[in-house]
Amino acid sequence: MSPVYLYAVLAEAPAGPLPSGLSGEPVRLVACDDVWAAVGDVASAPAVDEASLRAHDAAVRRLAAGAAALLPARFGSLATDDDALCDALRPRLAAFRDGLRAVRGCEQMTLRFARPDAGASAPAPPPASAEAAAGPGTRYLAARRAGHTRSGPRLGRAGSLRTRRAAREARASSFARVRLSPRAP
């Protein structure tokens, strides 16, 4: 029997046909108590390369398009068979149920924070004459404006600390509980 590749955990079967998996295999559903696992039968573990990562992402996105609630699985999640998969999921079923309730009707969104390159130079300050003539409020706003680039705002020390704290809290929970706006009809 071939290994079972896990794509996602779902609250119920998605509307419409199931997609193909990362190696072209048909995706099927396995009932694990009261949740569904979207799986594909694969010959072996997928290669960790861009094509496999993109194919996994595409399969999960197609599943999500027809699902009311879906928790994507980590890339490369394999089990020897359906029973072994359900045995692995069973201890965390309560967390899956909570997670599925939290994401029902929501879209996934990824936020990426980037730091400026260490070798990149700081933005040029405003001309000295304008700076000298400006009051403290104007200098503050000019400094804030200079801190924004095309790639987005640069986080100051306080922003970096808040970001690290949020990331730490997200890692501490079994999943990040982020409420997003409801899907558009």
C-alpha positions as CSV (number, residue, x, y, z in Angstrom):
1,M,0.0,0.0,0.0
2,S,1.3,3.5,-0.8
3,P,1.8,6.3,1.8
4,V,-1.1,8.7,2.4
5,Y,-0.2,12.4,1.9
6,L,-2.3,14.8,4.1
7,Y,-3.3,18.1,2.5
8,A,-5.8,19.5,5.0
9,V,-8.3,18.8,7.7
10,L,-11.9,19.9,6.9
11,A,-15.1,20.3,8.9
12,E,-17.1,18.7,6.1
13,A,-16.8,17.6,2.5
14,P,-16.1,20.5,0.2
15,A,-18.6,21.5,-2.5
16,G,-17.7,20.4,-6.0
17,P,-15.1,18.0,-7.2
18,L,-11.9,17.3,-5.3
19,P,-8.7,18.5,-6.9
20,S,-5.7,16.6,-8.1
21,G,-2.8,16.4,-5.6
22,L,0.8,17.5,-5.9
23,S,1.9,14.5,-8.0
24,G,-1.3,14.4,-10.1
25,E,-3.0,11.8,-7.8
26,P,-6.7,12.2,-7.1
27,V,-7.4,13.8,-3.7
28,R,-9.9,11.9,-1.6
29,L,-11.5,12.3,1.8
30,V,-11.0,10.1,4.9
31,A,-13.4,10.4,7.8
32,C,-11.5,10.6,11.1
33,D,-14.3,10.7,13.7
34,D,-16.2,13.9,13.0
35,V,-13.6,15.7,10.8
36,W,-12.4,14.9,7.3
37,A,-8.8,14.6,6.1
38,A,-8.1,15.4,2.5
39,V,-5.4,13.0,1.3
40,G,-3.7,11.7,-1.8
41,D,-2.1,8.3,-2.3
42,V,1.6,8.9,-3.3
43,A,4.4,6.6,-4.2
44,S,6.9,8.3,-1.8
45,A,7.5,11.5,0.1
46,P,7.6,14.5,-2.3
47,A,10.8,16.3,-3.1
48,V,11.4,19.5,-1.2
49,D,11.6,21.8,-4.2
50,E,9.7,24.8,-5.5
51,A,7.5,22.8,-7.9
52,S,6.3,20.4,-5.1
53,L,5.7,23.3,-2.7
54,R,3.7,25.2,-5.3
55,A,1.7,22.0,-6.2
56,H,0.9,21.4,-2.6
57,D,-0.2,25.0,-2.2
58,A,-2.4,24.8,-5.3
59,A,-4.1,21.7,-4.1
60,V,-4.9,23.2,-0.7
61,R,-6.1,26.4,-2.4
62,R,-8.5,24.4,-4.6
63,L,-9.8,22.5,-1.6
64,A,-10.3,25.8,0.3
65,A,-12.3,27.3,-2.5
66,G,-15.0,24.8,-1.9
67,A,-14.7,24.3,1.9
68,A,-16.5,26.3,4.6
69,A,-13.7,25.5,7.1
70,L,-10.2,24.1,6.3
71,L,-6.9,23.8,8.2
72,P,-4.0,23.2,5.8
73,A,-1.5,20.5,6.7
74,R,2.2,21.1,6.8
75,F,4.0,20.2,3.6
76,G,5.2,16.6,3.6
77,S,2.8,15.2,6.1
78,L,2.6,11.4,5.4
79,A,1.1,8.4,7.1
80,T,1.4,4.8,6.2
81,D,-2.3,4.3,5.6
82,D,-5.8,5.8,6.4
83,D,-5.9,4.1,9.9
84,A,-2.5,5.4,10.8
85,L,-3.5,8.9,9.7
86,C,-6.6,8.9,11.9
87,D,-4.7,7.5,14.8
88,A,-2.2,10.4,14.4
89,L,-5.0,13.0,14.2
90,R,-7.2,11.6,17.0
91,P,-5.3,13.0,20.0
92,R,-5.7,16.5,18.5
93,L,-9.3,16.3,17.4
94,A,-10.5,18.9,20.0
95,A,-7.9,21.4,18.7
96,F,-8.9,20.7,15.1
97,R,-12.6,21.2,16.0
98,D,-11.7,24.5,17.7
99,G,-9.6,25.6,14.8
100,L,-12.2,24.7,12.2
101,R,-14.8,26.7,14.2
102,A,-12.4,29.7,14.3
103,V,-11.8,29.7,10.6
104,R,-15.3,28.9,9.3
105,G,-16.2,31.4,6.6
106,C,-12.8,33.1,6.7
107,E,-10.0,33.5,4.1
108,Q,-6.4,32.7,4.9
109,M,-4.0,35.6,4.7
110,T,-0.2,35.6,5.0
111,L,1.7,38.5,6.5
112,R,5.4,38.8,5.8
113,F,7.6,41.3,7.7
114,A,10.9,42.2,6.1
115,R,13.9,44.0,7.6
116,P,15.9,46.4,5.5
117,D,19.1,44.8,4.2
118,A,22.1,45.3,6.5
119,G,24.0,46.8,3.6
120,A,21.3,49.1,2.5
121,S,21.8,52.8,3.3
122,A,19.3,54.8,5.4
123,P,17.0,57.1,3.5
124,A,18.5,60.5,2.9
125,P,17.3,63.1,5.5
126,P,15.4,66.2,4.4
127,P,17.6,69.2,3.4
128,A,19.2,70.8,6.4
129,S,17.6,74.2,5.8
130,A,14.1,72.8,5.9
131,E,14.9,70.7,8.9
132,A,16.3,73.6,10.8
133,A,13.2,75.7,10.1
134,A,10.7,73.0,10.9
135,G,9.1,72.6,14.4
136,P,9.2,69.4,16.4
137,G,5.9,68.1,15.0
138,T,7.0,68.7,11.4
139,R,10.3,67.0,12.1
140,Y,8.5,64.0,13.6
141,L,6.2,63.6,10.6
142,A,9.1,63.9,8.2
143,A,11.0,61.2,10.1
144,R,7.9,59.0,10.0
145,R,7.5,59.6,6.3
146,A,11.2,58.8,5.6
147,G,10.8,55.5,7.4
148,H,8.3,54.2,4.8
149,T,9.6,52.6,1.7
150,R,7.9,50.9,-1.3
151,S,8.2,47.6,0.5
152,G,6.2,49.0,3.5
153,P,6.8,50.6,6.8
154,R,10.0,50.1,8.7
155,L,9.3,48.9,12.1
156,G,10.9,50.8,14.9
157,R,12.0,49.2,18.2
158,A,8.5,49.2,19.7
159,G,7.0,47.7,16.5
160,S,9.6,45.0,16.4
161,L,9.0,44.1,20.0
162,R,5.2,43.9,19.4
163,T,5.8,41.7,16.3
164,R,8.1,39.4,18.2
165,R,5.6,39.1,21.0
166,A,2.8,38.3,18.6
167,A,4.9,35.7,16.8
168,R,5.9,34.1,20.1
169,E,2.2,33.9,21.2
170,A,1.2,32.4,17.9
171,R,3.9,29.7,18.2
172,A,2.8,29.0,21.8
173,S,-0.8,28.1,20.7
174,S,-1.6,25.0,18.7
175,F,-2.5,27.3,15.8
176,A,-2.7,31.0,15.3
177,R,-6.2,32.2,16.0
178,V,-6.6,35.0,13.5
179,R,-10.0,36.4,12.7
180,L,-10.2,37.6,9.1
181,S,-12.9,39.2,7.2
182,P,-15.7,36.9,5.9
183,R,-15.4,35.7,2.3
184,A,-17.0,37.7,-0.3
185,P,-20.2,36.1,-1.7
